[in-house]
Amino acid sequence: MIEKRTKLLRIEHQSKFTMLKNAVKEANAIQNFVKRTVIRKQWACKILIAVSENDLRVSKPVLVRNGKRGRPIKKYISKYTNRTLRKTKSHLHIILYGYPAQTIANEIVNNINKRHRKRCDNKKVVVSRSWKCNRGYIPYVINQITSVRQVNYDPTGILCDLDFDEEYKKRKPEMF
């Protein structure tokens, strides 16, 4: 049955990046690898790669207008009046919905670990792992996105019950 092999997984990338551009570069590398692999092997895959540098424990996203024209800017304000807004080091959140999901996740994890082993000169370094995920994790990731990358490749149409764009529209922050 298709339902048993179609899963929602999250891939944990444990590396923290000192600069945002390094995290974006890593997200682009993962996106390109997934595109090549999925198209070559004809797997169905929807993946969301979110770059974040915000800490949602003490902040919440709001949209702030910067004049009469243009798109509002997404900023993070403190949930508490006596606490200052703090940012963390840039990091990645990866959500995968695919068929066969575990196989695709293993390919991505192996690619990330292989690239980071070359930098560390250690064959036992584990930088990435895959975990089961539920739909409650998606709003958490969407609320702290700084930059986003997506891959939507579904030649058979079996992944039609989840759309990351629709989830993003539901989670739009309020105007400030």
MITOR-914567 format. One record per residue: x, y, z of N, C-alpha, C in turn; residue in three letters; chain. Coordinates in steps of 0.1 Angstrom, whole numbers, plus 2048, in hexadecimal, padded with zeros to 3 digits. Example, Ala and Ser with C-alpha at 12.3 -4.5 7.8 and 13.67 -1.06 7.14 Angstrom:
! residues 2
ZATOR:n_xx:n_yy:n_zz:ca_xx:ca_yy:ca_zz:c_xx:c_yy:c_zz:residuo:cadena
ZATOR:884:7C7:84E:87B:7D3:84E:884:7DF:84E:ala:A
ZATOR:880:7EA:847:889:7F5:847:881:800:84F:ser:A
END
This chain:
! residues 176
ZATOR:n_xx:n_yy:n_zz:ca_xx:ca_yy:ca_zz:c_xx:c_yy:c_zz:residuo:cadena
ZATOR:808:7F4:800:800:800:800:809:80C:800:met:A
ZATOR:804:817:7FA:80B:823:7F9:80C:82B:806:ile:A
ZATOR:801:82A:80E:801:832:81A:80C:82E:824:glu:A
ZATOR:810:822:824:81A:81E:82E:828:823:82A:lys:A
ZATOR:82B:826:81E:838:82B:81A:838:83A:818:arg:A
ZATOR:82C:840:818:82B:84F:818:82B:854:826:thr:A
ZATOR:835:85C:82A:836:861:837:83A:870:837:lys:A
ZATOR:837:876:843:83C:883:846:848:882:84F:leu:A
ZATOR:854:886:84B:860:884:853:866:892:855:leu:A
ZATOR:86E:893:85F:877:89F:861:885:89A:861:arg:A
ZATOR:88E:8A2:85B:89C:89F:85B:8A3:8AA:863:ile:A
ZATOR:8A9:8A5:86E:8B0:8AE:877:8BE:8B1:872:glu:A
ZATOR:8C1:8BD:870:8CF:8C1:86C:8D5:8C8:878:his:A
ZATOR:8DE:8C1:87E:8E3:8C6:88B:8ED:8D1:88A:gln:A
ZATOR:8F2:8D4:87F:8FC:8DF:87D:8F5:8EC:87F:ser:A
ZATOR:8FC:8F5:886:8F8:903:888:902:90B:880:lys:A
ZATOR:8FD:915:879:905:91D:870:908:92B:876:phe:A
ZATOR:914:930:875:917:93D:87A:911:948:872:thr:A
ZATOR:90F:946:865:90A:951:85D:8FE:94B:855:met:A
ZATOR:8F5:954:852:8E8:950:84B:8EC:94B:83D:leu:A
ZATOR:8F5:951:836:8F8:94D:828:8FE:93F:828:lys:A
ZATOR:905:93A:832:909:92C:832:8FE:922:834:asn:A
ZATOR:8F4:926:83C:8E8:91E:83D:8E0:91D:830:ala:A
ZATOR:8DF:928:829:8D8:929:81C:8DF:921:812:val:A
ZATOR:8EC:921:812:8F5:919:809:8F3:90A:80B:lys:A
ZATOR:8F2:906:818:8EF:8F8:81B:8E1:8F4:817:glu:A
ZATOR:8D7:8FD:819:8CA:8FA:815:8C9:8F8:805:ala:A
ZATOR:8D0:901:7FE:8D0:8FF:7EF:8D7:8F2:7EB:asn:A
ZATOR:8E1:8EE:7F2:8E8:8E1:7EF:8DE:8D6:7F1:ala:A
ZATOR:8D7:8D6:7FC:8CE:8CB:7FF:8C2:8CB:7F5:ile:A
ZATOR:8BD:8D7:7F1:8B3:8D8:7E7:8B7:8D2:7DA:gln:A
ZATOR:8C3:8D6:7D5:8C8:8D1:7C8:8CA:8C2:7C9:asn:A
ZATOR:8CF:8BC:7D4:8D1:8AE:7D5:8C4:8A7:7D4:phe:A
ZATOR:8BA:8AC:7DB:8AD:8A5:7DC:8A6:8A6:7CE:val:A
ZATOR:8A7:8B1:7C7:8A2:8B2:7B9:8A8:8A7:7B0:lys:A
ZATOR:8B5:8A7:7B0:8BC:89D:7A7:8B8:88F:7AB:arg:A
ZATOR:8B8:88B:7B7:8B6:87E:7BB:8A7:879:7B9:thr:A
ZATOR:89E:882:7BC:890:87F:7BA:88C:87D:7AC:val:A
ZATOR:891:886:7A3:88E:885:795:894:879:78F:ile:A
ZATOR:8A1:876:792:8A8:86B:78D:8A1:85E:790:arg:A
ZATOR:89C:85C:79D:897:850:7A2:887:84F:7A1:lys:A
ZATOR:881:85A:79C:873:85B:79A:86B:858:7A7:gln:A
ZATOR:86F:85F:7B2:868:85E:7BF:85F:86A:7C0:trp:A
ZATOR:854:869:7C7:84C:875:7CA:850:87B:7D7:ala:A
ZATOR:852:888:7D7:858:88F:7E3:853:89D:7E3:cys:A
ZATOR:850:8A2:7F0:84E:8B0:7F3:856:8B2:7FF:lys:A
ZATOR:85F:8BC:7FE:868:8BF:809:869:8CE:80B:ile:A
ZATOR:869:8D2:818:86A:8E0:81C:877:8E1:824:leu:A
ZATOR:880:8EA:81F:88D:8EC:826:88C:8FB:82B:ile:A
ZATOR:88B:8FC:838:88A:90A:83E:897:90E:845:ala:A
ZATOR:89B:91A:842:8A7:920:848:8A1:929:853:val:A
ZATOR:8A6:927:85F:8A1:92F:86A:8AC:935:873:ser:A
ZATOR:8AA:940:879:8B3:946:882:8AC:94C:88E:glu:A
ZATOR:89F:948:890:897:94E:89A:894:943:8A5:asn:A
ZATOR:892:949:8B1:88F:940:8BC:880:942:8C0:asp:A
ZATOR:877:938:8BD:869:93A:8C0:865:939:8CE:leu:A
ZATOR:86F:935:8D7:86B:934:8E5:868:942:8EB:arg:A
ZATOR:86F:94D:8E6:86D:95A:8EC:868:964:8E2:val:A
ZATOR:865:960:8D5:861:96A:8CB:855:964:8C3:ser:A
ZATOR:84E:96D:8BC:843:969:8B4:844:971:8A7:lys:A
ZATOR:840:96B:89C:841:973:88F:835:97C:88D:pro:A
ZATOR:838:988:888:82D:992:884:831:998:877:val:A
ZATOR:828:99D:86F:82A:9A4:863:82A:9B3:866:leu:A
ZATOR:834:9BB:861:835:9C9:864:835:9D0:857:val:A
ZATOR:82C:9DA:855:82C:9E2:848:837:9EC:849:arg:A
ZATOR:83D:9EE:83D:849:9F7:83C:845:A03:833:asn:A
ZATOR:838:A06:833:834:A12:82B:827:A0E:824:gly:A
ZATOR:822:A16:81B:816:A13:814:817:A09:809:lys:A
ZATOR:823:A07:805:825:9FD:7F9:82E:9F2:7FE:arg:A
ZATOR:82E:9E7:7F6:837:9DC:7F8:831:9D2:802:gly:A
ZATOR:838:9C7:802:834:9BC:80A:838:9BE:819:arg:A
ZATOR:830:9BB:822:834:9BC:830:840:9B3:834:pro:A
ZATOR:848:9B7:83D:854:9B0:842:850:9A8:84D:ile:A
ZATOR:855:99B:84D:853:992:859:85E:995:863:lys:A
ZATOR:85A:999:86F:863:99B:87A:85F:993:886:lys:A
ZATOR:868:991:88F:865:98A:89B:866:993:8A7:tyr:A
ZATOR:85B:993:8AF:85B:99C:8BB:85A:993:8C7:ile:A
ZATOR:85E:999:8D2:85E:991:8DF:850:98E:8E3:ser:A
ZATOR:84E:981:8E8:841:97D:8EE:83F:984:8FB:lys:A
ZATOR:84A:987:902:849:98D:90F:84F:99B:90F:tyr:A
ZATOR:849:9A5:915:84E:9B2:915:85C:9B4:91B:thr:A
ZATOR:85F:9AD:925:86B:9AF:92D:877:9A7:927:asn:A
ZATOR:875:99F:91C:880:997:916:884:99D:909:arg:A
ZATOR:890:99C:906:895:9A1:8F9:894:996:8EF:thr:A
ZATOR:893:99A:8E3:893:991:8D8:8A1:98B:8D5:leu:A
ZATOR:8A2:97E:8D4:8AF:978:8D1:8AE:96F:8C5:arg:A
ZATOR:8B9:96E:8BE:8BA:966:8B3:8C4:95B:8B6:lys:A
ZATOR:8C2:94F:8B0:8CB:944:8B1:8D4:943:8A5:thr:A
ZATOR:8DD:93A:8A5:8E5:938:899:8DC:932:88E:lys:A
ZATOR:8DF:935:882:8D7:92F:877:8D7:920:876:ser:A
ZATOR:8CC:91B:874:8CA:90C:873:8C0:908:869:his:A
ZATOR:8BF:8FB:866:8B6:8F6:85C:8AB:8EE:862:leu:A
ZATOR:89F:8EF:85D:894:8E5:85F:890:8DF:852:his:A
ZATOR:88F:8D2:851:88C:8CB:845:880:8C2:848:ile:A
ZATOR:875:8C4:840:869:8BC:841:868:8B5:834:ile:A
ZATOR:866:8A8:834:865:89F:828:858:898:828:leu:A
ZATOR:851:898:81D:845:890:81B:847:88A:80D:tyr:A
ZATOR:848:87C:80D:84B:876:801:847:867:800:gly:A
ZATOR:84A:862:7F5:847:853:7F2:853:84E:7EA:tyr:A
ZATOR:85B:846:7EF:85D:840:7FD:864:84A:806:pro:A
ZATOR:85E:84E:810:863:859:819:870:855:820:ala:A
ZATOR:871:849:826:87D:845:82E:889:844:825:gln:A
ZATOR:887:83F:819:892:83D:80F:898:84B:80B:thr:A
ZATOR:88F:854:808:893:862:805:89A:868:810:ile:A
ZATOR:895:867:81C:89B:86D:828:8A9:867:82A:ala:A
ZATOR:8AA:85A:828:8B8:854:82A:8C2:859:820:asn:A
ZATOR:8BD:85B:814:8C6:861:809:8CB:86F:80D:glu:A
ZATOR:8C1:877:812:8C5:885:816:8CE:885:822:ile:A
ZATOR:8CB:87D:82C:8D4:87C:838:8E2:877:835:val:A
ZATOR:8E3:86D:82C:8F0:868:828:8F8:873:821:asn:A
ZATOR:8F1:87B:818:8F8:886:811:8FD:891:81A:asn:A
ZATOR:8F4:895:824:8F8:89F:82D:904:89A:836:ile:A
ZATOR:903:88E:83B:90E:889:843:91B:887:83B:asn:A
ZATOR:91A:883:82F:926:881:827:92D:88F:824:lys:A
ZATOR:925:899:821:92B:8A6:81E:932:8AC:82B:arg:A
ZATOR:92C:8AA:837:931:8AF:843:93D:8A7:848:his:A
ZATOR:93E:89A:845:949:892:849:956:897:842:arg:A
ZATOR:955:89C:836:960:8A1:82E:966:8AD:835:lys:A
ZATOR:95D:8B5:83B:962:8C1:842:968:8BE:84F:arg:A
ZATOR:963:8B4:856:968:8B1:863:973:8A6:864:cys:A
ZATOR:976:8A0:859:980:895:858:97E:88A:862:asp:A
ZATOR:971:887:864:96D:87C:86D:962:874:867:asn:A
ZATOR:964:867:867:95A:85F:860:94E:85B:869:lys:A
ZATOR:94E:85F:876:944:85B:87F:93B:867:883:lys:A
ZATOR:93C:872:87C:934:87E:87F:926:87C:87A:val:A
ZATOR:91C:87E:882:90E:87E:87E:909:88C:880:val:A
ZATOR:905:892:874:900:89F:874:8F1:8A0:872:val:A
ZATOR:8EC:895:86C:8DE:895:869:8D7:888:86C:ser:A
ZATOR:8CA:888:86F:8C2:87C:872:8B4:87F:86E:arg:A
ZATOR:8AC:874:86B:89E:876:868:895:871:873:ser:A
ZATOR:88A:878:875:881:875:880:873:875:87A:trp:A
ZATOR:86A:86E:881:85C:86F:87D:856:87C:881:lys:A
ZATOR:84C:881:87B:847:88E:87D:838:88E:87B:cys:A
ZATOR:832:897:882:823:899:880:820:8A7:87A:asn:A
ZATOR:814:8A9:877:811:8B6:871:812:8C2:87A:arg:A
ZATOR:813:8C0:887:815:8CA:890:822:8D1:890:gly:A
ZATOR:82C:8CA:88A:83A:8CF:888:83A:8DA:87D:tyr:A
ZATOR:832:8D9:873:832:8E2:868:830:8F0:86C:ile:A
ZATOR:825:8F4:874:824:902:878:830:907:880:pro:A
ZATOR:836:8FF:888:842:903:890:84D:907:886:tyr:A
ZATOR:84F:900:87C:85A:903:872:856:90F:86A:val:A
ZATOR:849:910:866:845:91B:85D:845:928:865:ile:A
ZATOR:843:928:872:843:935:879:851:93B:87B:asn:A
ZATOR:85B:933:879:869:938:87B:871:939:86E:gln:A
ZATOR:86B:938:863:872:938:856:879:945:854:ile:A
ZATOR:886:945:850:88C:951:84B:88E:950:83C:thr:A
ZATOR:891:944:838:892:942:829:88E:933:827:ser:A
ZATOR:888:931:81B:882:924:819:885:91E:80B:val:A
ZATOR:887:911:80A:889:90A:7FE:87F:8FF:7FD:arg:A
ZATOR:87A:8FC:7F1:871:8F1:7F0:874:8E8:7E4:gln:A
ZATOR:870:8DC:7E5:871:8D3:7D9:863:8CC:7D9:val:A
ZATOR:85C:8CD:7CE:84F:8C7:7CC:850:8BF:7BF:asn:A
ZATOR:852:8B2:7C0:853:8A9:7B5:849:89D:7B7:tyr:A
ZATOR:83E:89D:7B0:834:893:7B3:82E:88F:7A5:asp:A
ZATOR:835:886:79E:830:883:790:824:87A:790:pro:A
ZATOR:821:873:79B:816:86A:79B:80A:870:7A2:thr:A
ZATOR:80B:87B:7AA:800:881:7B1:7FC:87B:7BE:gly:A
ZATOR:805:873:7C4:801:86C:7D0:803:874:7DD:ile:A
ZATOR:809:87F:7DB:80C:888:7E7:803:894:7E7:leu:A
ZATOR:7F7:893:7E3:7EE:89F:7E2:7E8:8A3:7EF:cys:A
ZATOR:7E9:89C:7FA:7E2:8A0:806:7EA:8A9:80F:asp:A
ZATOR:7F6:8AD:80B:7FE:8B7:813:805:8C1:809:leu:A
ZATOR:803:8CE:80C:809:8D8:804:80F:8E2:80D:asp:A
ZATOR:81C:8E4:80C:823:8ED:815:81F:8FC:813:phe:A
ZATOR:81B:900:806:817:90D:804:80A:910:80B:asp:A
ZATOR:800:907:80B:7F4:908:812:7F6:90A:821:glu:A
ZATOR:7FF:902:826:802:902:835:808:910:838:glu:A
ZATOR:811:915:82F:817:922:831:80C:92D:831:tyr:A
ZATOR:802:92D:828:7F8:937:828:7EF:936:834:lys:A
ZATOR:7ED:92A:83A:7E5:929:847:7EC:930:852:lys:A
ZATOR:7F9:92F:853:801:934:85E:806:942:85C:arg:A
ZATOR:800:94A:854:805:957:852:804:95F:85F:lys:A
ZATOR:80F:966:863:80E:96E:870:805:97A:86F:pro:A
ZATOR:801:97F:87B:7F8:98A:87B:800:997:878:glu:A
ZATOR:7F8:9A1:874:7FF:9AF:872:801:9B5:87F:met:A
ZATOR:80C:9BD:880:80F:9C4:88C:80C:9D3:88B:phe:A
END
